[in-house]
Amino acid sequence: MDYSTKTLVIMALLLLLGIVIGMMMRSGGNRRLRRQLEEERAAHIATRRAQEERIHDIERTRIAPPRPRL
């Protein structure tokens, strides 16, 4: 299969066009994924703080067992 120079140039331009279009489509997806990651991270931090606060409340209100007398 012998391709002419014109055919090779057209194929190279189509390849570059495909790469550029693919990068343009991907760039919006990265922003969406980054935003979702930040939202998930914020939710995780809020949940973690609520759990730690609950643990501190339980520890504060817990009745300590009596010390053994010697």
Biopython code that builds the backbone (N, CA, C, O; Angstrom):
import numpy as np
from Bio.PDB.StructureBuilder import StructureBuilder

atoms = [
    (1, "MET", "N", (0.832, -1.169, 0.000)),
    (1, "MET", "CA", (0.000, 0.000, 0.000)),
    (1, "MET", "C", (0.879, 1.235, 0.000)),
    (1, "MET", "O", (1.465, 1.596, 1.020)),
    (2, "ASP", "N", (0.958, 1.840, -1.086)),
    (2, "ASP", "CA", (1.725, 3.077, -1.212)),
    (2, "ASP", "C", (0.778, 4.260, -1.111)),
    (2, "ASP", "O", (-0.163, 4.401, -1.892)),
    (3, "TYR", "N", (1.056, 5.116, -0.115)),
    (3, "TYR", "CA", (0.245, 6.311, 0.062)),
    (3, "TYR", "C", (0.986, 7.491, -0.536)),
    (3, "TYR", "O", (2.209, 7.592, -0.443)),
    (4, "SER", "N", (0.234, 8.366, -1.139)),
    (4, "SER", "CA", (0.857, 9.566, -1.684)),
    (4, "SER", "C", (1.115, 10.555, -0.544)),
    (4, "SER", "O", (0.585, 10.408, 0.557)),
    (5, "THR", "N", (1.921, 11.541, -0.826)),
    (5, "THR", "CA", (2.254, 12.541, 0.172)),
    (5, "THR", "C", (1.008, 13.275, 0.636)),
    (5, "THR", "O", (0.856, 13.578, 1.819)),
    (6, "LYS", "N", (0.122, 13.558, -0.304)),
    (6, "LYS", "CA", (-1.120, 14.262, 0.031)),
    (6, "LYS", "C", (-1.961, 13.444, 1.006)),
    (6, "LYS", "O", (-2.531, 13.995, 1.948)),
    (7, "THR", "N", (-2.040, 12.140, 0.786)),
    (7, "THR", "CA", (-2.817, 11.265, 1.658)),
    (7, "THR", "C", (-2.203, 11.209, 3.057)),
    (7, "THR", "O", (-2.930, 11.243, 4.050)),
    (8, "LEU", "N", (-0.889, 11.125, 3.145)),
    (8, "LEU", "CA", (-0.213, 11.092, 4.438)),
    (8, "LEU", "C", (-0.416, 12.396, 5.203)),
    (8, "LEU", "O", (-0.609, 12.374, 6.419)),
    (9, "VAL", "N", (-0.375, 13.527, 4.510)),
    (9, "VAL", "CA", (-0.589, 14.815, 5.159)),
    (9, "VAL", "C", (-2.013, 14.898, 5.695)),
    (9, "VAL", "O", (-2.224, 15.366, 6.814)),
    (10, "ILE", "N", (-2.988, 14.451, 4.917)),
    (10, "ILE", "CA", (-4.386, 14.476, 5.349)),
    (10, "ILE", "C", (-4.574, 13.577, 6.564)),
    (10, "ILE", "O", (-5.258, 13.960, 7.513)),
    (11, "MET", "N", (-3.976, 12.383, 6.548)),
    (11, "MET", "CA", (-4.107, 11.479, 7.694)),
    (11, "MET", "C", (-3.450, 12.075, 8.941)),
    (11, "MET", "O", (-3.987, 11.936, 10.039)),
    (12, "ALA", "N", (-2.310, 12.730, 8.794)),
    (12, "ALA", "CA", (-1.636, 13.351, 9.927)),
    (12, "ALA", "C", (-2.492, 14.492, 10.490)),
    (12, "ALA", "O", (-2.597, 14.643, 11.707)),
    (13, "LEU", "N", (-3.101, 15.292, 9.613)),
    (13, "LEU", "CA", (-3.960, 16.383, 10.070)),
    (13, "LEU", "C", (-5.199, 15.842, 10.790)),
    (13, "LEU", "O", (-5.630, 16.410, 11.793)),
    (14, "LEU", "N", (-5.762, 14.765, 10.289)),
    (14, "LEU", "CA", (-6.913, 14.155, 10.953)),
    (14, "LEU", "C", (-6.526, 13.606, 12.324)),
    (14, "LEU", "O", (-7.299, 13.713, 13.277)),
    (15, "LEU", "N", (-5.346, 13.025, 12.426)),
    (15, "LEU", "CA", (-4.867, 12.532, 13.711)),
    (15, "LEU", "C", (-4.715, 13.682, 14.704)),
    (15, "LEU", "O", (-5.162, 13.581, 15.846)),
    (16, "LEU", "N", (-4.086, 14.770, 14.270)),
    (16, "LEU", "CA", (-3.923, 15.934, 15.143)),
    (16, "LEU", "C", (-5.274, 16.531, 15.527)),
    (16, "LEU", "O", (-5.471, 16.940, 16.672)),
    (17, "LEU", "N", (-6.202, 16.582, 14.574)),
    (17, "LEU", "CA", (-7.539, 17.100, 14.870)),
    (17, "LEU", "C", (-8.232, 16.224, 15.906)),
    (17, "LEU", "O", (-8.893, 16.742, 16.806)),
    (18, "GLY", "N", (-8.095, 14.927, 15.795)),
    (18, "GLY", "CA", (-8.681, 14.008, 16.767)),
    (18, "GLY", "C", (-8.081, 14.192, 18.148)),
    (18, "GLY", "O", (-8.793, 14.139, 19.150)),
    (19, "ILE", "N", (-6.779, 14.409, 18.205)),
    (19, "ILE", "CA", (-6.119, 14.624, 19.493)),
    (19, "ILE", "C", (-6.604, 15.924, 20.127)),
    (19, "ILE", "O", (-6.894, 15.960, 21.323)),
    (20, "VAL", "N", (-6.695, 16.990, 19.334)),
    (20, "VAL", "CA", (-7.140, 18.283, 19.865)),
    (20, "VAL", "C", (-8.581, 18.198, 20.345)),
    (20, "VAL", "O", (-8.897, 18.683, 21.431)),
    (21, "ILE", "N", (-9.453, 17.593, 19.561)),
    (21, "ILE", "CA", (-10.862, 17.462, 19.965)),
    (21, "ILE", "C", (-10.974, 16.603, 21.225)),
    (21, "ILE", "O", (-11.754, 16.924, 22.123)),
    (22, "GLY", "N", (-10.211, 15.524, 21.300)),
    (22, "GLY", "CA", (-10.219, 14.674, 22.487)),
    (22, "GLY", "C", (-9.766, 15.417, 23.728)),
    (22, "GLY", "O", (-10.341, 15.238, 24.801)),
    (23, "MET", "N", (-8.743, 16.249, 23.597)),
    (23, "MET", "CA", (-8.265, 17.023, 24.742)),
    (23, "MET", "C", (-9.293, 18.069, 25.173)),
    (23, "MET", "O", (-9.458, 18.325, 26.366)),
    (24, "MET", "N", (-9.974, 18.663, 24.220)),
    (24, "MET", "CA", (-10.998, 19.662, 24.547)),
    (24, "MET", "C", (-12.165, 19.007, 25.282)),
    (24, "MET", "O", (-12.705, 19.581, 26.227)),
    (25, "MET", "N", (-12.548, 17.826, 24.857)),
    (25, "MET", "CA", (-13.656, 17.136, 25.505)),
    (25, "MET", "C", (-13.252, 16.658, 26.901)),
    (25, "MET", "O", (-14.077, 16.647, 27.815)),
    (26, "ARG", "N", (-12.026, 16.276, 27.062)),
    (26, "ARG", "CA", (-11.552, 15.756, 28.332)),
    (26, "ARG", "C", (-11.388, 16.849, 29.374)),
    (26, "ARG", "O", (-11.553, 16.585, 30.565)),
    (27, "SER", "N", (-11.070, 18.060, 28.964)),
    (27, "SER", "CA", (-10.793, 19.131, 29.920)),
    (27, "SER", "C", (-12.012, 19.444, 30.778)),
    (27, "SER", "O", (-11.852, 19.717, 31.967)),
    (28, "GLY", "N", (-13.201, 19.416, 30.238)),
    (28, "GLY", "CA", (-14.407, 19.650, 31.023)),
    (28, "GLY", "C", (-14.644, 18.534, 32.020)),
    (28, "GLY", "O", (-15.144, 18.782, 33.118)),
    (29, "GLY", "N", (-14.300, 17.325, 31.664)),
    (29, "GLY", "CA", (-14.471, 16.187, 32.557)),
    (29, "GLY", "C", (-13.562, 16.271, 33.763)),
    (29, "GLY", "O", (-13.949, 15.878, 34.864)),
    (30, "ASN", "N", (-12.365, 16.776, 33.568)),
    (30, "ASN", "CA", (-11.434, 16.907, 34.689)),
    (30, "ASN", "C", (-11.963, 17.883, 35.724)),
    (30, "ASN", "O", (-11.839, 17.648, 36.926)),
    (31, "ARG", "N", (-12.555, 18.984, 35.258)),
    (31, "ARG", "CA", (-13.106, 19.959, 36.204)),
    (31, "ARG", "C", (-14.243, 19.343, 36.999)),
    (31, "ARG", "O", (-14.354, 19.554, 38.207)),
    (32, "ARG", "N", (-15.084, 18.581, 36.316)),
    (32, "ARG", "CA", (-16.212, 17.941, 37.001)),
    (32, "ARG", "C", (-15.707, 16.946, 38.037)),
    (32, "ARG", "O", (-16.216, 16.902, 39.157)),
    (33, "LEU", "N", (-14.710, 16.148, 37.670)),
    (33, "LEU", "CA", (-14.170, 15.162, 38.604)),
    (33, "LEU", "C", (-13.497, 15.852, 39.787)),
    (33, "LEU", "O", (-13.617, 15.397, 40.925)),
    (34, "ARG", "N", (-12.787, 16.952, 39.518)),
    (34, "ARG", "CA", (-12.142, 17.681, 40.598)),
    (34, "ARG", "C", (-13.178, 18.251, 41.572)),
    (34, "ARG", "O", (-12.985, 18.213, 42.787)),
    (35, "ARG", "N", (-14.286, 18.783, 41.024)),
    (35, "ARG", "CA", (-15.339, 19.339, 41.866)),
    (35, "ARG", "C", (-15.975, 18.233, 42.713)),
    (35, "ARG", "O", (-16.228, 18.430, 43.902)),
    (36, "GLN", "N", (-16.232, 17.079, 42.107)),
    (36, "GLN", "CA", (-16.805, 15.962, 42.854)),
    (36, "GLN", "C", (-15.854, 15.503, 43.956)),
    (36, "GLN", "O", (-16.294, 15.179, 45.059)),
    (37, "LEU", "N", (-14.568, 15.475, 43.667)),
    (37, "LEU", "CA", (-13.583, 15.079, 44.669)),
    (37, "LEU", "C", (-13.575, 16.051, 45.835)),
    (37, "LEU", "O", (-13.523, 15.629, 46.991)),
    (38, "GLU", "N", (-13.626, 17.344, 45.550)),
    (38, "GLU", "CA", (-13.654, 18.341, 46.616)),
    (38, "GLU", "C", (-14.918, 18.216, 47.452)),
    (38, "GLU", "O", (-14.859, 18.330, 48.676)),
    (39, "GLU", "N", (-16.069, 17.982, 46.809)),
    (39, "GLU", "CA", (-17.319, 17.810, 47.556)),
    (39, "GLU", "C", (-17.253, 16.575, 48.446)),
    (39, "GLU", "O", (-17.696, 16.603, 49.594)),
    (40, "GLU", "N", (-16.700, 15.497, 47.913)),
    (40, "GLU", "CA", (-16.573, 14.261, 48.679)),
    (40, "GLU", "C", (-15.626, 14.448, 49.861)),
    (40, "GLU", "O", (-15.883, 13.960, 50.961)),
    (41, "ARG", "N", (-14.534, 15.159, 49.619)),
    (41, "ARG", "CA", (-13.563, 15.419, 50.681)),
    (41, "ARG", "C", (-14.191, 16.260, 51.787)),
    (41, "ARG", "O", (-13.979, 15.991, 52.970)),
    (42, "ALA", "N", (-14.968, 17.285, 51.405)),
    (42, "ALA", "CA", (-15.629, 18.130, 52.401)),
    (42, "ALA", "C", (-16.648, 17.321, 53.208)),
    (42, "ALA", "O", (-16.758, 17.495, 54.422)),
    (43, "ALA", "N", (-17.389, 16.442, 52.538)),
    (43, "ALA", "CA", (-18.360, 15.603, 53.245)),
    (43, "ALA", "C", (-17.648, 14.658, 54.205)),
    (43, "ALA", "O", (-18.127, 14.420, 55.314)),
    (44, "HIS", "N", (-16.522, 14.126, 53.788)),
    (44, "HIS", "CA", (-15.757, 13.218, 54.642)),
    (44, "HIS", "C", (-15.250, 13.953, 55.889)),
    (44, "HIS", "O", (-15.325, 13.429, 57.000)),
    (45, "ILE", "N", (-14.738, 15.161, 55.693)),
    (45, "ILE", "CA", (-14.227, 15.935, 56.827)),
    (45, "ILE", "C", (-15.359, 16.247, 57.798)),
    (45, "ILE", "O", (-15.182, 16.153, 59.013)),
    (46, "ALA", "N", (-16.530, 16.622, 57.262)),
    (46, "ALA", "CA", (-17.673, 16.931, 58.132)),
    (46, "ALA", "C", (-18.109, 15.697, 58.913)),
    (46, "ALA", "O", (-18.397, 15.789, 60.106)),
    (47, "THR", "N", (-18.160, 14.554, 58.257)),
    (47, "THR", "CA", (-18.541, 13.319, 58.927)),
    (47, "THR", "C", (-17.522, 12.957, 60.005)),
    (47, "THR", "O", (-17.887, 12.548, 61.107)),
    (48, "ARG", "N", (-16.266, 13.109, 59.679)),
    (48, "ARG", "CA", (-15.199, 12.791, 60.630)),
    (48, "ARG", "C", (-15.292, 13.670, 61.880)),
    (48, "ARG", "O", (-15.154, 13.191, 63.005)),
    (49, "ARG", "N", (-15.530, 14.972, 61.657)),
    (49, "ARG", "CA", (-15.650, 15.889, 62.794)),
    (49, "ARG", "C", (-16.862, 15.534, 63.648)),
    (49, "ARG", "O", (-16.788, 15.582, 64.876)),
    (50, "ALA", "N", (-17.972, 15.181, 63.017)),
    (50, "ALA", "CA", (-19.176, 14.809, 63.763)),
    (50, "ALA", "C", (-18.922, 13.550, 64.588)),
    (50, "ALA", "O", (-19.365, 13.459, 65.733)),
    (51, "GLN", "N", (-18.218, 12.589, 64.018)),
    (51, "GLN", "CA", (-17.906, 11.358, 64.746)),
    (51, "GLN", "C", (-16.990, 11.639, 65.936)),
    (51, "GLN", "O", (-17.198, 11.113, 67.029)),
    (52, "GLU", "N", (-15.974, 12.474, 65.713)),
    (52, "GLU", "CA", (-15.062, 12.799, 66.808)),
    (52, "GLU", "C", (-15.784, 13.558, 67.916)),
    (52, "GLU", "O", (-15.526, 13.328, 69.098)),
    (53, "GLU", "N", (-16.686, 14.460, 67.540)),
    (53, "GLU", "CA", (-17.466, 15.191, 68.534)),
    (53, "GLU", "C", (-18.353, 14.240, 69.331)),
    (53, "GLU", "O", (-18.500, 14.388, 70.544)),
    (54, "ARG", "N", (-18.934, 13.275, 68.652)),
    (54, "ARG", "CA", (-19.785, 12.279, 69.326)),
    (54, "ARG", "C", (-18.955, 11.454, 70.310)),
    (54, "ARG", "O", (-19.402, 11.178, 71.423)),
    (55, "ILE", "N", (-17.758, 11.065, 69.903)),
    (55, "ILE", "CA", (-16.872, 10.299, 70.785)),
    (55, "ILE", "C", (-16.522, 11.115, 72.025)),
    (55, "ILE", "O", (-16.542, 10.595, 73.140)),
    (56, "HIS", "N", (-16.202, 12.387, 71.829)),
    (56, "HIS", "CA", (-15.868, 13.248, 72.973)),
    (56, "HIS", "C", (-17.068, 13.403, 73.905)),
    (56, "HIS", "O", (-16.905, 13.405, 75.125)),
    (57, "ASP", "N", (-18.265, 13.534, 73.346)),
    (57, "ASP", "CA", (-19.473, 13.634, 74.183)),
    (57, "ASP", "C", (-19.675, 12.366, 75.007)),
    (57, "ASP", "O", (-19.996, 12.434, 76.193)),
    (58, "ILE", "N", (-19.488, 11.226, 74.382)),
    (58, "ILE", "CA", (-19.657, 9.952, 75.087)),
    (58, "ILE", "C", (-18.619, 9.822, 76.190)),
    (58, "ILE", "O", (-18.940, 9.399, 77.300)),
    (59, "GLU", "N", (-17.381, 10.182, 75.891)),
    (59, "GLU", "CA", (-16.323, 10.080, 76.890)),
    (59, "GLU", "C", (-16.554, 11.038, 78.055)),
    (59, "GLU", "O", (-16.234, 10.714, 79.198)),
    (60, "ARG", "N", (-17.109, 12.220, 77.769)),
    (60, "ARG", "CA", (-17.380, 13.186, 78.830)),
    (60, "ARG", "C", (-18.498, 12.720, 79.758)),
    (60, "ARG", "O", (-18.434, 12.935, 80.969)),
    (61, "THR", "N", (-19.513, 12.087, 79.198)),
    (61, "THR", "CA", (-20.671, 11.691, 80.005)),
    (61, "THR", "C", (-20.556, 10.279, 80.560)),
    (61, "THR", "O", (-21.415, 9.844, 81.327)),
    (62, "ARG", "N", (-19.528, 9.574, 80.189)),
    (62, "ARG", "CA", (-19.362, 8.198, 80.660)),
    (62, "ARG", "C", (-19.019, 8.179, 82.145)),
    (62, "ARG", "O", (-18.236, 8.994, 82.631)),
    (63, "ILE", "N", (-19.606, 7.258, 82.828)),
    (63, "ILE", "CA", (-19.323, 7.104, 84.250)),
    (63, "ILE", "C", (-18.099, 6.206, 84.375)),
    (63, "ILE", "O", (-18.059, 5.098, 83.839)),
    (64, "ALA", "N", (-17.117, 6.706, 85.086)),
    (64, "ALA", "CA", (-15.883, 5.942, 85.245)),
    (64, "ALA", "C", (-16.123, 4.806, 86.229)),
    (64, "ALA", "O", (-16.812, 4.992, 87.232)),
    (65, "PRO", "N", (-15.569, 3.646, 85.959)),
    (65, "PRO", "CA", (-15.726, 2.538, 86.897)),
    (65, "PRO", "C", (-14.984, 2.856, 88.190)),
    (65, "PRO", "O", (-13.966, 3.548, 88.175)),
    (66, "PRO", "N", (-15.494, 2.352, 89.298)),
    (66, "PRO", "CA", (-14.844, 2.653, 90.594)),
    (66, "PRO", "C", (-13.454, 2.039, 90.639)),
    (66, "PRO", "O", (-13.198, 0.983, 90.062)),
    (67, "ARG", "N", (-12.562, 2.736, 91.344)),
    (67, "ARG", "CA", (-11.197, 2.232, 91.459)),
    (67, "ARG", "C", (-11.195, 1.120, 92.509)),
    (67, "ARG", "O", (-11.919, 1.200, 93.502)),
    (68, "PRO", "N", (-10.404, 0.113, 92.296)),
    (68, "PRO", "CA", (-10.336, -0.972, 93.299)),
    (68, "PRO", "C", (-9.629, -0.471, 94.559)),
    (68, "PRO", "O", (-8.646, 0.267, 94.486)),
    (69, "ARG", "N", (-10.147, -0.886, 95.707)),
    (69, "ARG", "CA", (-9.543, -0.472, 96.977)),
    (69, "ARG", "C", (-8.495, -1.484, 97.372)),
    (69, "ARG", "O", (-8.694, -2.694, 97.264)),
    (70, "LEU", "N", (-7.411, -0.978, 97.819)),
    (70, "LEU", "CA", (-6.310, -1.859, 98.238)),
    (70, "LEU", "C", (-6.207, -1.967, 99.708)),
    (70, "LEU", "O", (-5.332, -2.669, 100.215)),
]
sb = StructureBuilder()
sb.init_structure("model")
sb.init_model(0)
sb.init_chain("A")
sb.init_seg("    ")
for serial, (resi, resn, name, xyz) in enumerate(atoms, 1):
    if name == "N":
        sb.init_residue(resn, " ", resi, " ")
    sb.init_atom(name, np.array(xyz, "f"), 0.0, 1.0, " ", f" {name:<3s}", serial, name[0])
structure = sb.get_structure()
